[in-house]
Amino acid sequence: MDYSINQMLSFEFMQRALIVGIPVALCAALLGVSLILKRYSMIGDGLSHVGFGALALAAALNLAPLQVSIPIVIISAFFLLRISRNSKINGDGAIAIVSSSALAIGIVVTSITGGLNTDLYSYLFGSILALSSKDVVLSLVLCSIVLFIYVFFYNKIFSVTFDENFSLATGTNAKAYNMVIALLTALTVVLGMQIMGTLLISSLIIFPGLTAMRVFKSYKSVVISAAIQSVFCVVTGLILSFYLQTATGATIVCVNLVCFIIFSIVGFIKER
Amino acid sequence: MAILKCSDVTMSYESVNVFEHLSFKLERGDYLCILGENGSGKSTLIKGLLGLLKTSAGKIEYSDGLVKSEIGYLPQQSPVQRDFPASVYEVVLSGTLNRKSLSPFYSKREKKKADDNLERLSIKHLKNSCYRDLSGGQQQRVLLARALCATKSLLLLDEPVTGLDPVVSAEFYELINNINKKDNITIIMVSHDVKQSIECATHILHLENKTCFFGTVDDYKKSSISNQFINIR
């Protein structure tokens, strides 16, 4: 396609995708760093499957998708966090059970109510065409809340992530901050699913943090680098997918992968 | 006046009592070493003292104006910490968090406190290094600096020298000794090292087979429990 950048930006769906994509990328990268370090990487994946189940339900009942899925995913986030620490099933197993069950329920519900429609298809693989202006506003509001809370509790989130027992022992309410992390993750996952799709949203959360950790060595530099690089990958991915006419979510993940490889090489050279 | 008082404390792990009817008290400035075989409940007791685990009977009381946000704690290292990207300064600063109000950023006073503690443990030159790239001994010093940021009266240490070589361990004990003597900070330390404990501590708590010994170092040397324990080693 030979559209100029200006022409590309004049498409309303591209504007919406960028307006939603950039703040979601920021949120995902910031939370991702904590989730990776707390060994919760798979929670994002589990939550996205729960999100899909919730969307299928919403579609079957003819309800607004985001308004239904947000509370369900938040509740599951708390639930996952709880069972992944104090139960007889270990964390990995618990997440696998929850995520595959949610996906299965979603698929059963859809097949009863008439098969996969375009909405659900786009939630599975992500679509920037499905964003309504209402979604855009809601996403912006929620992203600002996530960013604000993250910045406000930044130091405490660091402390709880680095050493939960120390925080608890010295009188910081570590459990409350874990809840905060779970809540923010749930919101980010639901918002990110719109563009990335259920199957790929967890990579938006995990990739930037892991990539940044190849090269950077302090928490702050990892967080900042992850945020910048996540936004860069989402914007590049969106533009590339427009010109190459490829699936948006998948293109973004591929750009992330390229970044990861480059950072790994740089990190390897730096270490030597 | 006692800073810490345990009265008739029983703690259990998965409904099996680890130790029973433990009573002791510590004054400000005391140095207590907790000895005992693996599984005798040393770490459980530390967790109880910190409020991380509940006691199944009895009471643990802090007094003399000590509140929970004034306790410093040096945990056993967890595998998570070992590969965490964090600078030394970030780790040490996080020790000041417990006494912070809601303000999201560190104030000058907290930064100064972190700097002072880095200086005190002679790791100031490592301030901007990456925590995971340090040697085991240096990492322990960083965690000790963090614990010192969190306390001005009581420091709990859970086997702080595990995995360190003898020279580094000796240096580390010396640091703790200084903190106890010079700054009058009460120390409670879980240790495997009987010889060192007898040298530095003022009091010994020995946990074994649900019975416990508590007393001064001199009393401990005369007791039968210590003879068995020292002879085995």
HADDOCK unambig.tbl for C-alpha pairs under 7 A between the chains (distance, minus, plus):
assign (segid A and resid 37 and name CA) (segid B and resid 84 and name CA) 6.85 0.50 0.50
assign (segid A and resid 152 and name CA) (segid B and resid 104 and name CA) 5.10 0.50 0.50
assign (segid A and resid 153 and name CA) (segid B and resid 104 and name CA) 5.97 0.50 0.50
assign (segid A and resid 155 and name CA) (segid B and resid 104 and name CA) 6.90 0.50 0.50
assign (segid A and resid 159 and name CA) (segid B and resid 94 and name CA) 5.74 0.50 0.50
assign (segid A and resid 162 and name CA) (segid B and resid 81 and name CA) 6.23 0.50 0.50
assign (segid A and resid 166 and name CA) (segid B and resid 73 and name CA) 6.40 0.50 0.50
assign (segid A and resid 169 and name CA) (segid B and resid 50 and name CA) 5.21 0.50 0.50
assign (segid A and resid 169 and name CA) (segid B and resid 51 and name CA) 6.60 0.50 0.50
assign (segid A and resid 169 and name CA) (segid B and resid 52 and name CA) 6.45 0.50 0.50
assign (segid A and resid 170 and name CA) (segid B and resid 68 and name CA) 6.10 0.50 0.50
assign (segid A and resid 170 and name CA) (segid B and resid 69 and name CA) 5.12 0.50 0.50
assign (segid A and resid 170 and name CA) (segid B and resid 70 and name CA) 6.99 0.50 0.50
assign (segid A and resid 170 and name CA) (segid B and resid 71 and name CA) 5.75 0.50 0.50
assign (segid A and resid 170 and name CA) (segid B and resid 72 and name CA) 6.53 0.50 0.50
assign (segid A and resid 170 and name CA) (segid B and resid 98 and name CA) 6.09 0.50 0.50
assign (segid A and resid 171 and name CA) (segid B and resid 68 and name CA) 5.78 0.50 0.50
assign (segid A and resid 171 and name CA) (segid B and resid 69 and name CA) 5.03 0.50 0.50
assign (segid A and resid 171 and name CA) (segid B and resid 98 and name CA) 5.84 0.50 0.50
assign (segid A and resid 172 and name CA) (segid B and resid 98 and name CA) 5.65 0.50 0.50
assign (segid A and resid 213 and name CA) (segid B and resid 85 and name CA) 6.93 0.50 0.50
assign (segid A and resid 217 and name CA) (segid B and resid 85 and name CA) 4.84 0.50 0.50
assign (segid A and resid 217 and name CA) (segid B and resid 86 and name CA) 6.00 0.50 0.50
assign (segid A and resid 217 and name CA) (segid B and resid 87 and name CA) 6.82 0.50 0.50
assign (segid A and resid 217 and name CA) (segid B and resid 130 and name CA) 5.55 0.50 0.50
assign (segid A and resid 218 and name CA) (segid B and resid 85 and name CA) 5.08 0.50 0.50
assign (segid A and resid 218 and name CA) (segid B and resid 86 and name CA) 3.96 0.50 0.50
assign (segid A and resid 218 and name CA) (segid B and resid 87 and name CA) 4.61 0.50 0.50
assign (segid A and resid 218 and name CA) (segid B and resid 130 and name CA) 6.18 0.50 0.50
assign (segid A and resid 219 and name CA) (segid B and resid 85 and name CA) 5.41 0.50 0.50
assign (segid A and resid 219 and name CA) (segid B and resid 86 and name CA) 4.51 0.50 0.50
assign (segid A and resid 219 and name CA) (segid B and resid 87 and name CA) 6.80 0.50 0.50
